[in-house]
């Protein structure tokens, strides 16, 4: 996923000159297709494993938890109600993975960039962190409720 996101974020000559799109001068479309294919194989494996678990009799399952994938598979199995197909499930799962990964890292990068642009706020953040966790100590999850 990281490689796919990095590849999608790179500049592409064809973005500036659409007539070059067919020849893919930077190889972005070709490389993106490779990463996209690898991600689809991983998701396909995940879905197939879940389908195998769901095929087991209810007595064989030990307190199976229901998650988003199970809910999507439930909808898929109720074909009378929807035109949902397995490819929709795989693409939705991939979108969730990519969106969560990209949005978290992007938000973090933006926050750090804003702190660098505003040195006064950066020093306040540093002071708050030192007050809660001490100087040169890593922030622990247990420190989070004490951070303003």
C-alpha positions as CSV (number, residue, x, y, z in Angstrom):
1,X,0.0,0.0,0.0
2,X,2.8,2.4,0.9
3,X,4.5,1.8,-2.5
4,X,1.2,2.4,-4.3
5,X,0.5,5.6,-2.4
6,X,4.1,6.9,-3.1
7,X,3.7,6.1,-6.8
8,X,0.4,7.9,-7.0
9,X,1.9,10.9,-5.3
10,X,4.8,11.3,-7.7
11,X,4.6,13.8,-10.5
12,X,3.7,12.6,-13.9
13,X,4.5,14.3,-17.2
14,X,1.2,13.0,-18.6
15,X,-0.7,15.0,-15.9
16,X,0.7,18.2,-17.5
17,X,0.5,17.0,-21.1
18,X,-2.5,14.7,-21.5
19,X,-1.5,13.8,-25.0
20,X,1.4,11.8,-23.5
21,X,-1.0,9.7,-21.5
22,X,-1.0,6.8,-24.0
23,X,2.8,6.4,-24.0
24,X,3.1,6.7,-20.2
25,X,6.5,8.5,-20.3
26,X,7.3,8.2,-16.6
27,X,6.0,4.6,-16.3
28,X,3.6,5.7,-13.6
29,X,0.6,3.8,-15.0
30,X,2.7,0.7,-15.5
31,X,4.1,0.7,-12.0
32,X,0.8,1.6,-10.4
33,X,-0.8,-1.4,-12.1
34,X,1.8,-3.7,-10.6
35,X,1.2,-2.4,-7.0
36,X,-2.5,-2.4,-7.6
37,X,-2.4,-6.0,-8.7
38,X,-0.4,-7.0,-5.7
39,X,-2.8,-5.3,-3.4
40,X,-5.8,-7.0,-5.1
41,X,-4.1,-10.4,-4.6
42,X,-3.7,-9.7,-0.9
43,X,-7.3,-8.6,-0.6
44,X,-8.5,-11.6,-2.6
45,X,-6.6,-13.9,-0.2
46,X,-8.2,-12.1,2.8
47,X,-11.7,-12.5,1.3
48,X,-11.1,-16.2,0.4
49,X,-9.9,-17.0,3.9
50,X,-12.9,-15.3,5.4
51,X,-15.2,-17.2,3.1
52,X,-13.6,-20.5,4.2
53,X,-14.1,-19.6,7.8
54,X,-17.8,-18.7,7.1
55,X,-18.3,-22.1,5.4
56,X,-17.5,-24.0,8.6
57,X,-20.5,-25.1,10.7
58,X,-21.5,-22.7,13.5
59,X,-20.3,-25.1,16.2
60,X,-16.7,-25.0,14.8
61,X,-16.5,-21.2,15.2
62,X,-15.2,-19.8,18.4
63,X,-17.2,-16.6,19.1
64,X,-16.7,-15.2,15.6
65,X,-16.8,-11.4,15.6
66,X,-18.6,-9.6,12.9
67,X,-16.6,-6.9,11.1
68,X,-17.0,-4.8,7.9
69,X,-15.9,-7.7,5.7
70,X,-18.5,-10.0,7.2
71,X,-21.2,-7.4,6.8
72,X,-20.3,-7.0,3.1
73,X,-20.3,-10.7,2.6
74,X,-23.7,-10.9,4.2
75,X,-25.0,-8.4,1.7
76,X,-23.3,-10.3,-1.1
77,X,-25.0,-13.6,-0.1
78,X,-28.4,-11.9,-0.1
79,X,-28.4,-11.5,-3.9
80,X,-32.1,-10.9,-4.2
81,X,-31.8,-7.5,-2.5
82,X,-28.8,-6.1,-4.3
83,X,-26.6,-6.3,-7.4
84,X,-23.6,-6.5,-5.2
85,X,-20.8,-8.6,-6.7
86,X,-17.5,-9.9,-5.2
87,X,-15.4,-7.3,-7.1
88,X,-17.3,-4.5,-5.4
89,X,-16.4,-6.0,-2.0
90,X,-12.7,-6.3,-3.0
91,X,-12.6,-2.7,-4.2
92,X,-14.4,-1.4,-1.1
93,X,-11.9,-3.1,1.1
94,X,-9.0,-1.8,-0.9
95,X,-10.4,1.8,-0.7
96,X,-10.8,1.5,3.1
97,X,-7.1,0.3,3.4
98,X,-5.8,3.1,1.1
99,X,-8.0,5.8,2.6
100,X,-7.1,5.0,6.2
101,X,-3.4,4.8,5.5
102,X,-3.2,7.8,3.3
103,X,-5.4,10.1,5.4
104,X,-3.5,9.4,8.7
105,X,-0.1,10.0,7.2
106,X,-1.3,13.1,5.3
107,X,-2.9,14.5,8.4
108,X,0.3,13.9,10.4
109,X,2.5,15.5,7.7
110,X,0.2,18.6,7.6
111,X,0.2,18.9,11.4
112,X,4.0,18.8,11.5
113,X,4.3,21.3,8.6
114,X,1.9,23.7,10.4
115,X,4.0,23.4,13.6
116,X,7.1,24.2,11.6
117,X,5.4,27.2,10.1
118,X,4.4,28.5,13.6
119,X,7.4,28.3,15.9
120,X,5.5,29.7,18.9
121,X,2.9,26.9,18.7
122,X,5.7,24.4,18.3
123,X,7.4,25.5,21.5
124,X,4.0,25.3,23.3
125,X,3.5,21.8,22.1
126,X,7.0,20.8,23.2
127,X,6.4,22.3,26.6
128,X,3.2,20.4,27.0
129,X,4.8,17.2,26.0
130,X,7.7,17.7,28.4
131,X,5.2,18.5,31.2
132,X,3.3,15.3,30.6
133,X,6.0,12.8,29.8
134,X,9.2,14.4,30.9
135,X,12.2,15.5,28.9
136,X,13.4,13.1,26.2
137,X,10.8,10.4,27.2
138,X,8.6,8.9,24.5
139,X,4.9,9.6,24.7
140,X,2.9,6.6,25.8
141,X,-0.7,5.8,25.0
142,X,-1.5,6.3,28.7
143,X,-0.2,9.9,28.4
144,X,-2.8,10.9,25.7
145,X,-5.7,11.8,28.1
146,X,-3.4,14.2,30.0
147,X,-2.4,16.1,26.9
148,X,-4.3,19.3,26.3
